[in-house]
Amino acid sequence: MLSGEYRHVLDSKNRIFIPAKFRMELGESFIVTRSFRGRFLCFYSMRAWEEYIAPLKSVPRKTSEDTLRYLYRNAAEATPDSQGRILLPKSLVDHAGIVKEAYIVGCGDYGEIWSVEGYEAQIAAEDSGKIREALEQLGL
C-alpha cells in the first residue's frame, strides 16, 4: 500500500526520487501518467495499471477507443535508476506544472506527483466536513 507524502527536488534532467518504500511496492518498473482530474500525475504498479484500465477492455472498442488513446499516449513506463530516481517526460512535467520541487503522495493502490503550489492549494481547499460526511456514509 502506498501511503504518506514526500517532497523531493526535480533535477535539471527531469528526474525525481521515488521513496524506497514506494519502489518496493511498485516493482521494477511502473506507469506514470497524467491525471484527467487535475494538473497532477498518477503512478501505478503494472498490476494496478492493468486493474485500472480493465473496465475499458470489457466494453466495445468503439466506446473505449478515445479513452484508451488518451490514457496510453499520456503514459510513460518508469524504471528507477540506481539512486531511486525516475525520468519524467517533459510533457508530464509541464502538465503537472512542476518547476523545481514536487510532492509524491501515496493514495493506496496508486500515487500522485504534484507541483508544490498545486498540492498546497489542493490541501488548503480540502473540506474536512465533506470528507467526514463521505466516510460516515460508508460506515467508517
BAVEXTOR-22360 format. One record per residue: x, y, z of N, C-alpha, C in turn; residue in three letters. Coordinates in steps of 0.001 Angstrom, whole numbers, plus 500000, padded with zeros to 6 digits. Layout:
! BAVEXTOR-22360
XYZXYZXYZAla...
! end
This chain:
! BAVEXTOR-22360
500839498826500000500000500000500000500888501241500000Met500571502189499143501324503433499060500677504450500000Leu501471504974500938500936505962501874502017506967502254Ser501587508121502681502491509181503089502689510210502007Gly503332511317502388503672512349501422505129512739501598Glu505779513009500479507200513312500463507431514465499508Tyr508381515311499839508728516439498972510145516213498458Arg510283516219497130511589515976496517511839516956495384His513117517125495072513556518033494017513525517324492668Val513065518043491663513149517599490268514461518169489739Leu515370517302489272516655517815488814516561518384487401Asp517658518890486900517671519562485592517361518626484426Ser517444517304484657517123516332483610515724515743483791Lys514916516375484643513539515931484938513497514572485641Asn514498514314486471514493513101487282514038513457488689Arg513250512565489276512776512781490639512905511496491427Ile513239511632492689513421510493493581512065509944494003Phe511928508641493919510732507946494400511131507226495694Ile510399507478496789510766506864498072510933505344497977Pro511891504811498729512210503381498685511002502519498992Ala510191502904499982509032502059500303508027502047499154Lys507948503109498377507088503115497194507665502194496126Phe508983502288495908509625501461494886509448499979495189Arg509501499608496457509299498204496833507894497753496444Met506917498606496632505526498273496310505275498299494796Glu505904499233494105505653499429492676506338498387491794Leu507444497856492244508171496884491443509260497527490605Gly509848496726489726510992497153488923510673498328488003Glu509484498331487432509044499460486612507553499651486830Ser507086500849486533505694501190486773505259502264485787Phe503989502602485814503408503555484872503181504909485544Ile503583505974484871503301507342485304502476507979484192Val501383508630484558500507509220483554499870510504484066Thr499325511281483142498598512493483508497303512121484211Arg496926512915485164495594512769485736494634513528484845Ser493453512974484632492447513723483883491548514485484849Phe491843514428486131491060515140487148491734516428487611Arg492904516724487093493593517945487510495016517969487002Gly495748518991487434497123519192486990498101518484487921Arg498059517170487884498992516342488632499164515034487886Phe500103514221488344500394512940487714499965511812488636Leu499662510675488063499354509471488828500367508400488442Cys500715507550489400501576506419489073501011505145489682Phe501217504044488940500627502747489259501654501642489050Tyr501602500628489895502372499419489591501777498850488305Ser502488497979487643501963497380486412500648496647486687Met500572495946487809499347495225488166498193496195488416Arg498455497265489180497409498242489468496952498957488191Ala497888499207487262497529499839485989496587498940485196Trp496919497669485118496054496725484399494669496663485035Glu494604496680486351493308496686487035492553497980486763Glu493268499088486706492663500399486457492010500453485080Tyr492705499942484070492163500030482710491280498848482332Ile491206497819483177490422496615482869488977496921482459Ala488265497827483141486884498100482716486785498598481272Pro487809499315480811487802499807479428487967498677478420Leu488616497621478833488829496492477933487624495562477858Lys486643495802478727485457494941478734484277495558477994Ser484457496752477433483384497398476664483786497408475190Val482822497606474302483176497647472870484251498694472577Pro485133498338471685486256499207471315485774500600470910Arg484642500666470237484091501958469818483852502869471024Lys483480502279472135483214503031473357484506503449474051Thr485511502593474041486719502834474828487889503427474052Ser487814503461472752488977503824471931489565505191472279Glu488750506226472366489263507565472674489902507607474061Asp489269506942475007489791506947476379491107506188476456Thr491179505032475833492429504275475830493550505065475160Leu493243505712474058494243506533473365494757507627474286Arg493846508318474968494227509390475893495135508847476991Tyr494713507748477607495473507194478724496867506736478296Leu496954506023477194498247505469476774499172506501476152Tyr498646507481475453499551508472474851500156509385475905Arg499500509476477052499996510319478137500679509516479238Asn500953508257478974501578507388479971503032507109479606Ala503835506924480629505244506564480423505606505460481404Ala506384504505480921506890503473481811508131504027482496Glu508165503919483808509279504449484587510026503310485266Ala511339503347485165512200502377485836513214503168486653Thr513164503065487975514111503826488799515563503449488506Pro516424504467488539517854504214488374518433503741489707Asp519743503576489773520382503038490977520230503954492192Ser519890505217491960519693506164493056518217506343493396Gln517325505572492738515897505641493048515146506732492323Gly515766507309491281515118508383490523514464507832489267Arg513366508480488881512749508164487595512821509401486719Ile512831509178485422512835510261484452511392510551484049Leu510967511805484249509628512212483838509714512915482489Leu508944512475481501508939513179480219508500514637480405Pro509035515505479590508724516932479684507218517187479620Lys506503516441478798505061516647478680504352516388480007Ser504825515413480785504211515148482089504590516230483097Leu505838516656483074506285517734483967505488519003483679Val505313519310482404504551520507482022503093520397482444Asp502491519236482245501085519047482636500894519328484124His501803518828484954501674518994486403502158520362486882Ala502831521101486010503334522418486404504478522346487402Gly505250521257487345506359521091488280507536521933487802Ile508058522772488709509172523633488358510472523102488967Val510556523022490262511794522584490905511556521473491931Lys510451521546492652510151520543493661508761519981493421Glu508531518799493979507227518162493823506900517354495067Ala505623517142495261505155516238496302504854514890495661Tyr505288513835496319504948512465495933504044511959497049Ile502818511550496689501799511228497673501270509821497415Val501226509009498460500649507682498350499144507739498529Gly498422507021497687496954507008497714496430505572497707Cys497089504689498429496642503301498495497235502468497378Gly496435502228496319496917501385495223497547502187494080Asp497643503483494260498324504336493285498938505516494029Tyr499717506325493323500318507507493918500130508708493019Gly500434509865493556500309511108492803501599511905492919Glu501888512679491873503013513611491870502436514984491538Ile502649515931492434502083517277492310503193518330492315Trp502930519450491669503778520616491883503540521061493323Ser504508521729493906504357522196495287503151523126495396Val503040524064494477501939525030494530500586524352494361Glu500495523439493414499239522739493160498804521901494348Gly499754521190494962499419520326496096499013521151497313Tyr499769522203497584499440523025498744498080523705498576Glu497730524102497348496396524667497092495319523605497268Ala495588522390496814494632521285496960494367520991498433Gln495422520928499228495287520648500658494544521783501354Ile494858523024500989494186524173501609492693524184501294Ala492318523647500135490914523649499715490130522444500232Ala490802521495500874490097520321501384489016520730502375Glu487893520075502259486772520317503162486650519100504076Asp487187519215505290487195518061506191485779517635506564Ser484839518562506572483447518207506858482872517292505783Gly483132517608504516482657516758503416483336515396503437Lys484610515395503758485340514130503826484764513272504951Ile484558513878506119483968513145507244482591512611506880Arg481769513429506218480421513017505817480478511824504856Glu481391511880503898481527510773502948481947509494503658Ala482871509602504605483316508443505367482175507870506211Leu481410508746506835480295508297507666479223507604506833Glu478988508106505616478006507458504737478446506049504355Gln479736505820504353480269504492504059480378503626505319Leu479968504177506441480020503440507687481383503432508353Gly482245504336507962483602504395508538483685505466509612Leu
! end
